[in-house]
Amino acid sequence: MVADNQFKGWFQQVTGYAPFPFQARFACGEALPQLVPVPTGLGKTAMAVLAWLWRRRERDDFDSPHLRMRLEDDAGI
């Protein structure tokens, strides 16, 4: 809960907006979801980038080669 509140404050400071619940779950949850079924324009890009930065900053154990590979594949690298 503390990490969740800290993320919400940090997200608002960075973007000027409070995060949607799905963004906070992505940043603070134990596991990454396989799919985020959210309509276009509601913050999936902010979720992916800012939640990834948050997890990298707050969790020493979050060095996921799977996530790195998936982001590279999706970018066409």
Sequence and secondary structure as in RCSB ss.txt:
>XXXX:A:sequence
MVADNQFKGWFQQVTGYAPFPFQARFACGEALPQLVPVPTGLGKTAMAVLAWLWRRRERDDFDSPHLRMRLEDDA
GI
>XXXX:A:secstr
 HHHHHHHHHHHHHHSS   HHHHHHHHSSS  S     TTSSHHHHHHHHHHHHHHH TT   HHHHHHHHHHH
T 
